[in-house]
Amino acid sequence: MNNVDKSFLDLVKKIDSMNTEELFLNIKNNFLRIPKETQNSIADFFKKFNFWGQIDVSSNNYEALYNKAISLKNNLKEYIWLYQNLADYKSRKLLYGILNNWYKYDFFTVKSCLENPYKHYFDLDIIPYCNNEVLVDLGAYTGDTVKDYIETYGKESYKKIYCYDITPETFAYLKDNLSSYDNIIYERKAVSNTKDILYLDINNESNSANKVSSEGSIKLDVTTLDEDIKEKITMIKMDIEGYEENALLGSVNHIKNDNPKLLISVYHNNDHLWKIPKLINNINENYNYYLRCYGNNIYPTEIVLFAIPKEKNK
């Protein structure tokens, strides 16, 4: 047994030995041992991006920590499944580092996995080449991902790129930013598992964190990829503020029939880390899985799951 496997197994045994309340108290005590400045930074981050719950030491509110304890305790078998199904040890070490960060604020293991010489989403050790791709970018934002893709693989590597985004101002910038590139389709629509009309929920702290809501002043057309795109899709990137699970459910036919490469953000919800790969596996078992992190080591975000069709994984 190597040290990565042993570290993960030891953490699993530790979590398994406690009930949820005991686990929460351990996480809370570990949190209170880190420097006050770091505690405040994490609490401010959770307040700015309200995905995981809140922390307010002054009012004894440790909701976010309790949510971590519930996720770890209730889904331990799922995290073991994910660990066993990750295709390389960088992914396995990163998963251990993320979970150990949640448990005892281990900042060092994640940091050791953060050296990424490649562009966000386009790790050449996982996707070494692209050819004649039909790429769907869900959460295209300003076009930064498309530009990274073209810089990595070249203008001749794609047949067509679909860019979806929901914020009017960002969408206008997106079109202008990519205006010099050919064969790009722009769609100001939300993507989910059903067609609908919903609304834009604006995050005043960051336009990149705007998301879909059941109420608001700006209407959004909601579609599914299975409904909206009829041609074969070869690659799907998703960073849509927690709607990734729904969008995958609305892409079942493409995932079953097209075997696209999937580059999915899995950090907007604690359980997405295991739930999204499990969902993909239930739709189509023909995938290898990798994890990469493009955020920081204090609170790991920008975590990407790569699901790569096995016959294309060279």
C-alpha positions in Angstrom: 0.0 0.0 0.0 1.4 3.4 -0.9 1.1 6.5 1.3 -1.8 8.1 -0.6 -3.9 4.9 -0.3 -2.9 4.6 3.4 -3.8 8.3 4.1 -7.2 8.0 2.5 -7.9 4.7 4.3 -6.9 6.2 7.6 -9.2 9.1 7.1 -12.1 6.8 6.1 -11.6 4.8 9.3 -11.5 7.9 11.4 -14.7 9.3 9.9 -16.4 5.9 10.2 -15.6 5.6 13.9 -17.6 8.8 14.8 -21.2 9.7 14.6 -22.3 13.0 12.9 -22.2 15.1 16.0 -18.7 13.8 17.0 -17.5 14.4 13.5 -18.9 18.0 13.5 -17.3 18.8 16.8 -13.9 17.5 15.5 -14.3 19.7 12.4 -15.3 22.7 14.4 -12.4 22.3 16.8 -10.0 21.9 13.9 -11.4 25.1 12.3 -10.9 27.0 15.6 -7.3 26.0 15.7 -6.4 27.7 12.4 -5.4 31.4 12.6 -8.2 33.9 13.1 -7.3 35.7 9.8 -7.8 32.4 7.9 -11.1 31.7 9.8 -12.4 35.1 8.8 -11.3 34.6 5.2 -13.1 31.3 4.9 -16.2 32.8 6.6 -16.2 35.7 4.2 -15.8 33.4 1.2 -18.8 31.4 2.3 -20.9 34.5 2.7 -19.9 35.8 -0.7 -20.7 32.6 -2.5 -23.7 31.1 -0.7 -23.4 27.5 -1.8 -22.2 25.6 1.3 -23.7 27.3 4.3 -22.5 30.0 6.6 -19.9 30.5 9.4 -20.2 33.2 12.0 -18.0 32.5 15.0 -19.4 35.5 16.9 -22.9 34.0 16.9 -21.7 30.4 17.2 -23.0 29.6 13.7 -21.1 26.7 12.1 -23.7 25.7 9.5 -21.1 25.1 6.8 -19.0 22.9 9.0 -22.0 20.8 10.0 -22.9 20.4 6.3 -19.4 19.1 5.7 -19.8 16.6 8.5 -23.2 15.4 7.1 -21.7 15.0 3.6 -18.7 13.1 4.9 -20.6 10.8 7.3 -23.7 10.1 5.1 -21.8 9.5 1.9 -18.6 7.8 3.0 -19.2 4.7 0.8 -19.7 7.1 -2.2 -16.4 8.8 -1.5 -14.7 5.4 -1.3 -16.4 4.5 -4.7 -15.1 7.7 -6.2 -11.6 7.1 -4.9 -11.5 3.6 -6.3 -12.8 4.8 -9.7 -10.3 7.7 -10.2 -7.9 6.9 -13.0 -4.7 8.4 -11.6 -3.0 9.0 -8.3 -3.0 12.8 -8.7 -6.8 12.6 -8.7 -6.8 10.3 -5.7 -4.4 12.4 -3.7 -6.5 15.5 -4.6 -9.7 13.8 -3.4 -8.0 12.8 -0.1 -6.6 16.4 0.2 -10.1 17.9 -0.3 -11.8 15.6 2.3 -8.9 16.1 4.7 -9.2 19.8 4.2 -12.9 19.6 5.1 -12.1 17.5 8.2 -9.0 19.1 9.7 -8.1 22.0 7.5 -5.2 20.3 5.9 -3.9 23.0 3.5 -0.8 21.2 2.4 -2.1 18.1 0.6 -4.3 20.2 -1.8 -1.4 22.6 -2.3 0.8 19.8 -3.5 -1.8 19.0 -6.2 -2.3 22.5 -7.5 0.7 22.8 -9.9 -1.2 22.8 -13.2 1.0 23.7 -16.2 -2.1 23.5 -18.5 -5.1 25.7 -19.0 -8.2 25.3 -16.8 -10.2 22.3 -18.2 -7.5 21.4 -20.8 -5.0 19.2 -19.0 -2.9 17.6 -21.8 -2.2 14.6 -19.6 -5.9 13.9 -19.7 -6.9 15.3 -23.1 -3.7 15.4 -25.2 -5.4 16.3 -28.5 -8.6 17.5 -30.0 -9.9 17.1 -33.6 -13.2 18.1 -35.3 -14.8 18.8 -31.9 -18.3 20.0 -31.3 -17.8 21.7 -28.0 -20.6 22.9 -25.7 -19.5 25.5 -23.1 -22.2 25.9 -20.4 -21.3 28.9 -18.4 -19.3 30.4 -21.2 -19.0 33.7 -19.2 -16.6 36.1 -21.2 -15.3 33.4 -23.5 -12.2 32.7 -21.4 -12.7 28.9 -21.6 -13.1 29.0 -25.4 -10.0 31.1 -25.8 -8.1 28.7 -23.6 -9.3 25.8 -25.7 -8.2 27.4 -28.9 -4.9 28.4 -27.4 -4.3 24.8 -26.3 -5.5 22.9 -29.4 -5.6 25.4 -32.2 -8.3 27.0 -34.4 -8.4 23.9 -36.6 -9.3 21.5 -33.8 -13.0 22.3 -33.7 -16.0 22.0 -36.0 -18.4 24.1 -33.9 -18.6 25.7 -30.5 -21.9 26.4 -28.6 -21.6 29.1 -25.9 -24.4 29.3 -23.3 -24.6 32.1 -20.7 -27.5 33.8 -18.8 -26.3 37.3 -17.9 -27.2 39.9 -20.5 -24.1 42.2 -20.0 -21.7 39.2 -19.9 -23.4 37.7 -22.9 -22.8 40.8 -24.9 -19.2 40.9 -23.9 -18.9 37.1 -24.7 -20.0 37.7 -28.3 -17.7 40.6 -28.8 -14.7 38.9 -27.2 -15.1 35.9 -29.6 -16.1 37.8 -32.7 -12.9 37.0 -34.5 -13.5 33.2 -34.4 -15.6 31.2 -36.8 -18.4 28.7 -36.2 -19.4 29.8 -32.7 -23.1 29.7 -31.7 -24.3 31.9 -28.9 -27.3 31.0 -26.8 -28.5 33.2 -23.9 -30.4 30.3 -22.2 -30.1 28.3 -19.1 -29.6 24.6 -19.4 -31.3 22.1 -17.1 -33.3 18.8 -17.2 -36.6 20.3 -18.5 -37.7 23.2 -20.7 -39.1 26.0 -18.6 -39.1 29.8 -18.0 -37.1 30.8 -14.9 -35.3 34.0 -13.7 -31.8 35.3 -13.2 -30.6 35.5 -9.6 -27.8 38.1 -9.6 -24.9 37.8 -7.2 -23.9 41.4 -6.5 -20.4 40.2 -5.4 -19.5 38.5 -8.7 -21.2 38.2 -12.1 -19.6 34.9 -12.6 -21.8 33.5 -9.7 -25.1 34.6 -11.2 -27.5 31.6 -11.3 -31.0 30.5 -12.1 -33.9 31.1 -9.7 -37.6 30.6 -9.5 -38.2 34.3 -9.1 -36.7 37.6 -10.2 -37.0 40.4 -12.8 -35.0 39.0 -15.7 -36.7 36.0 -17.5 -34.7 33.1 -18.8 -35.5 30.5 -21.3 -34.5 27.1 -19.9 -33.7 24.3 -22.2 -32.0 20.9 -22.3 -29.0 19.9 -24.4 -31.0 16.9 -25.7 -33.7 19.3 -27.0 -31.5 22.2 -28.1 -28.7 20.5 -30.0 -29.5 17.7 -32.4 -26.0 17.1 -33.9 -23.4 14.9 -32.2 -21.6 16.6 -29.3 -18.0 15.5 -28.6 -17.2 17.7 -25.5 -19.2 19.4 -22.8 -17.8 21.8 -20.3 -20.1 22.9 -17.4 -19.6 25.6 -14.8 -23.2 26.7 -14.0 -23.3 27.5 -10.3 -24.8 24.3 -9.0 -27.0 23.4 -12.0 -24.6 20.9 -13.3 -26.5 17.9 -12.1 -29.7 19.1 -13.7 -27.9 19.9 -17.0 -26.4 16.4 -17.1 -29.9 14.9 -16.6 -31.0 17.0 -19.6 -28.1 15.6 -21.7 -28.7 11.9 -21.1 -29.2 11.1 -24.8 -26.0 12.8 -25.8 -24.0 11.2 -23.0 -25.4 7.7 -23.9 -25.1 8.0 -27.7 -22.2 10.5 -28.3 -19.8 9.6 -25.5 -18.6 13.2 -25.2 -15.7 14.2 -23.1 -17.2 15.8 -20.0 -15.5 18.6 -18.0 -17.7 19.3 -15.1 -17.4 21.7 -12.1 -18.1 19.7 -9.0 -17.6 22.2 -6.1 -20.9 24.2 -5.9 -22.5 21.6 -3.7 -20.7 19.4 -1.2 -22.2 16.2 -2.6 -21.5 17.0 -6.2 -18.0 15.7 -5.7 -19.3 12.1 -5.7 -22.9 12.6 -7.0 -21.9 13.9 -10.4 -19.5 11.1 -11.3 -22.0 8.5 -10.0 -24.7 10.1 -12.1 -22.5 10.0 -15.2 -21.6 6.4 -14.5 -25.3 5.4 -14.2 -26.0 7.0 -17.6 -22.9 5.5 -19.4 -20.3 3.2 -17.8 -17.8 3.8 -20.6 -15.9 6.6 -18.8 -12.6 7.1 -16.9 -12.6 9.7 -14.2 -10.0 12.3 -13.1 -10.1 15.3 -10.7 -8.1 18.5 -11.0 -8.3 21.7 -8.8 -7.7 25.1 -10.2 -8.5 27.1 -7.1 -6.6 27.5 -3.8 -5.6 25.3 -1.0 -7.4 27.2 1.8 -10.8 26.4 0.6 -10.6 24.2 -2.5 -12.9 25.4 -5.3 -12.7 25.3 -9.1 -12.6 21.5 -8.8 -13.2 19.9 -12.2 -14.3 16.3 -12.9 -13.0 15.0 -16.2 -15.0 12.1 -17.5 -13.2 10.7 -20.6 -14.6 7.9 -22.8 -12.4 4.9 -22.3 -11.8 4.2 -26.0 -10.5 7.8 -26.4 -8.3 7.7 -23.3 -4.9 7.2 -24.8 
